[in-house]
Amino acid sequence: MRNCVKSMAAAMAMAAIGAVATAQTVPVIGIVELSGAGATAGVNFDNGVKLAVKEINAAGGILGRKVQYTSLDSQTQPGVAKGLAAKAVDQDVPLVIGPVFSGSILVSMNETRRAEVPNIIGGEAAAITQQGNPYVFRASFTQAAAMPKVARYLSESLKIKTLAVIYVNNDFGKGGRDMIGKAVEAKGIKVAADISTDQGQVDFSSAVLKAKQSNADALFVYSNEEESARLLKELRKQGYDKPIVGETTLANDKVIELAGEAANGVIAHVGLTADAPNPTVQAFAQRYLAEYKVKADHNAMKGYIGMHVARAGFEKVGKIDPKAFAKTLHGLSISADKYPGVLFDLTYDDKGDLDRESFFVRVAGGKTQVIETLKPAK
């Protein structure tokens, strides 16, 4: 019954989109994880998009046309995401934004590609843009760009020689595990333990025990928000005292909230953080806090940036033309001075991956502290 109600709601939303598509608006569909295992990420991403839409419309819209944004719930199910993408492109929208979970993107992006509709996504799995899809663009780093930065930190700052890896066994986790493996190997670091865990897993006692028994110099964690928090608690419970390093999700505010004191000491490379020492980012963080009464996480920043990238791309083209937008965005550099909503100067490559500055943070006292700022790769 619940799924039936959701399907009816989605159908009604699609009908509404079709009605506004012929009006002088820019209809945009968000396919996001509003329920299920990815709800934490998806809701924040969706909120970021909504705030960007509110600001863009207040400033006159895109090329004088207001943005009409409709978000649809993928339920964190790839099959649902694929179906929603198919329905979205049938409505002749010029842009789809989301999903966040890589597994859903890998199936839904085939539908947007088929219809030649640009798709700005929140996922980080390297496999997404390795497929050569000319219509998919990231709002965050690819794992292939982020993991070498983690490996450099492990080698040069922590001086480690062996590493235990705990990852979630889904498309996101497996991609991260593969990329960190290649990156640390290039730095002469040996993976002493390769430990798979499940999405939604509750008990991490066995995984932590395996990490401890490996006697590796440090632990790299790559999982979803809730699972990361449970894992951190188990690590502290078992007295794990080696460095715990991760990527953006591990230092997410939701993880810190759920893990409590167990998150203190964690070090992570983050492509996006509301704590960045950047006036534009700080101004955004204040607006987001005022709008939603919670601090913006990296998923909220992805959604916000993605919508502002859409504005910059269409304005560069000079018209609402999906094919021209996709062609133009490849190789495009967007200045945060001209488009403050992108928060950082950024550049897209020919695959839809982006480059910009990033950060290393340490969790202390329940908060993230930026300990290093990394310049763009180019």
QUILIN-V977028 format. One record per residue. N is the residue number from 1. RES is the residue in three letters. PHI is phi in whole degrees, 0 to 359 (NA if undefined). Layout:
# QUILIN-V977028
N	RES	PHI
N	RES	PHI
This chain:
# QUILIN-V977028
1	MET	NA
2	ARG	296
3	ASN	293
4	CYS	296
5	VAL	299
6	LYS	297
7	SER	295
8	MET	296
9	ALA	296
10	ALA	297
11	ALA	296
12	MET	296
13	ALA	296
14	MET	297
15	ALA	297
16	ALA	295
17	ILE	298
18	GLY	300
19	ALA	291
20	VAL	272
21	ALA	298
22	THR	274
23	ALA	276
24	GLN	276
25	THR	228
26	VAL	247
27	PRO	285
28	VAL	233
29	ILE	252
30	GLY	256
31	ILE	253
32	VAL	224
33	GLU	275
34	LEU	271
35	SER	212
36	GLY	86
37	ALA	297
38	GLY	261
39	ALA	299
40	THR	302
41	ALA	291
42	GLY	293
43	VAL	296
44	ASN	294
45	PHE	302
46	ASP	299
47	ASN	297
48	GLY	297
49	VAL	298
50	LYS	298
51	LEU	295
52	ALA	298
53	VAL	299
54	LYS	301
55	GLU	290
56	ILE	297
57	ASN	294
58	ALA	295
59	ALA	267
60	GLY	109
61	GLY	84
62	ILE	254
63	LEU	54
64	GLY	83
65	ARG	247
66	LYS	290
67	VAL	275
68	GLN	252
69	TYR	257
70	THR	231
71	SER	257
72	LEU	238
73	ASP	272
74	SER	282
75	GLN	59
76	THR	58
77	GLN	238
78	PRO	307
79	GLY	296
80	VAL	293
81	ALA	300
82	LYS	298
83	GLY	297
84	LEU	293
85	ALA	295
86	ALA	298
87	LYS	293
88	ALA	298
89	VAL	290
90	ASP	293
91	GLN	273
92	ASP	63
93	VAL	282
94	PRO	274
95	LEU	202
96	VAL	242
97	ILE	237
98	GLY	94
99	PRO	286
100	VAL	258
101	PHE	285
102	SER	299
103	GLY	300
104	SER	289
105	ILE	297
106	LEU	298
107	VAL	259
108	SER	287
109	MET	291
110	ASN	292
111	GLU	287
112	THR	292
113	ARG	295
114	ARG	304
115	ALA	268
116	GLU	58
117	VAL	249
118	PRO	301
119	ASN	225
120	ILE	267
121	ILE	242
122	GLY	253
123	GLY	281
124	GLU	241
125	ALA	303
126	ALA	300
127	ALA	298
128	ILE	299
129	THR	270
130	GLN	287
131	GLN	277
132	GLY	74
133	ASN	283
134	PRO	283
135	TYR	247
136	VAL	251
137	PHE	223
138	ARG	271
139	ALA	251
140	SER	216
141	PHE	294
142	THR	281
143	GLN	302
144	ALA	296
145	ALA	270
146	ALA	282
147	MET	295
148	PRO	299
149	LYS	290
150	VAL	295
151	ALA	298
152	ARG	298
153	TYR	295
154	LEU	300
155	SER	282
156	GLU	272
157	SER	268
158	LEU	264
159	LYS	59
160	ILE	276
161	LYS	243
162	THR	227
163	LEU	220
164	ALA	263
165	VAL	236
166	ILE	244
167	TYR	223
168	VAL	273
169	ASN	275
170	ASN	223
171	ASP	299
172	PHE	298
173	GLY	293
174	LYS	295
175	GLY	296
176	GLY	295
177	ARG	298
178	ASP	295
179	MET	289
180	ILE	292
181	GLY	299
182	LYS	294
183	ALA	293
184	VAL	286
185	GLU	299
186	ALA	295
187	LYS	262
188	GLY	77
189	ILE	263
190	LYS	266
191	VAL	278
192	ALA	274
193	ALA	209
194	ASP	240
195	ILE	244
196	SER	269
197	THR	229
198	ASP	260
199	GLN	296
200	GLY	85
201	GLN	297
202	VAL	253
203	ASP	261
204	PHE	249
205	SER	298
206	SER	292
207	ALA	298
208	VAL	293
209	LEU	300
210	LYS	297
211	ALA	296
212	LYS	295
213	GLN	292
214	SER	290
215	ASN	57
216	ALA	291
217	ASP	290
218	ALA	204
219	LEU	237
220	PHE	251
221	VAL	246
222	TYR	218
223	SER	211
224	ASN	281
225	GLU	302
226	GLU	298
227	GLU	295
228	SER	299
229	ALA	296
230	ARG	297
231	LEU	296
232	LEU	298
233	LYS	298
234	GLU	291
235	LEU	300
236	ARG	291
237	LYS	299
238	GLN	272
239	GLY	72
240	TYR	295
241	ASP	236
242	LYS	269
243	PRO	301
244	ILE	247
245	VAL	236
246	GLY	205
247	GLU	247
248	THR	312
249	THR	300
250	LEU	297
251	ALA	255
252	ASN	296
253	ASP	299
254	LYS	294
255	VAL	297
256	ILE	297
257	GLU	297
258	LEU	286
259	ALA	277
260	GLY	63
261	GLU	298
262	ALA	296
263	ALA	278
264	ASN	299
265	GLY	98
266	VAL	298
267	ILE	241
268	ALA	214
269	HIS	275
270	VAL	233
271	GLY	283
272	LEU	220
273	THR	208
274	ALA	289
275	ASP	267
276	ALA	302
277	PRO	284
278	ASN	216
279	PRO	303
280	THR	294
281	VAL	294
282	GLN	296
283	ALA	294
284	PHE	300
285	ALA	302
286	GLN	292
287	ARG	294
288	TYR	295
289	LEU	299
290	ALA	293
291	GLU	283
292	TYR	243
293	LYS	65
294	VAL	222
295	LYS	288
296	ALA	288
297	ASP	258
298	HIS	293
299	ASN	291
300	ALA	299
301	MET	292
302	LYS	300
303	GLY	298
304	TYR	297
305	ILE	297
306	GLY	303
307	MET	291
308	HIS	288
309	VAL	298
310	ALA	300
311	ARG	300
312	ALA	299
313	GLY	294
314	PHE	293
315	GLU	291
316	LYS	295
317	VAL	291
318	GLY	94
319	LYS	199
320	ILE	274
321	ASP	234
322	PRO	303
323	LYS	295
324	ALA	293
325	PHE	300
326	ALA	298
327	LYS	294
328	THR	289
329	LEU	293
330	HIS	292
331	GLY	87
332	LEU	279
333	SER	257
334	ILE	239
335	SER	271
336	ALA	288
337	ASP	291
338	LYS	278
339	TYR	235
340	PRO	302
341	GLY	295
342	VAL	280
343	LEU	69
344	PHE	229
345	ASP	302
346	LEU	216
347	THR	223
348	TYR	265
349	ASP	263
350	ASP	283
351	LYS	257
352	GLY	97
353	ASP	275
354	LEU	242
355	ASP	228
356	ARG	194
357	GLU	289
358	SER	215
359	PHE	216
360	PHE	251
361	VAL	233
362	ARG	235
363	VAL	272
364	ALA	215
365	GLY	60
366	GLY	78
367	LYS	225
368	THR	272
369	GLN	235
370	VAL	290
371	ILE	250
372	GLU	199
373	THR	250
374	LEU	254
375	LYS	286
376	PRO	303
377	ALA	295
378	LYS	236
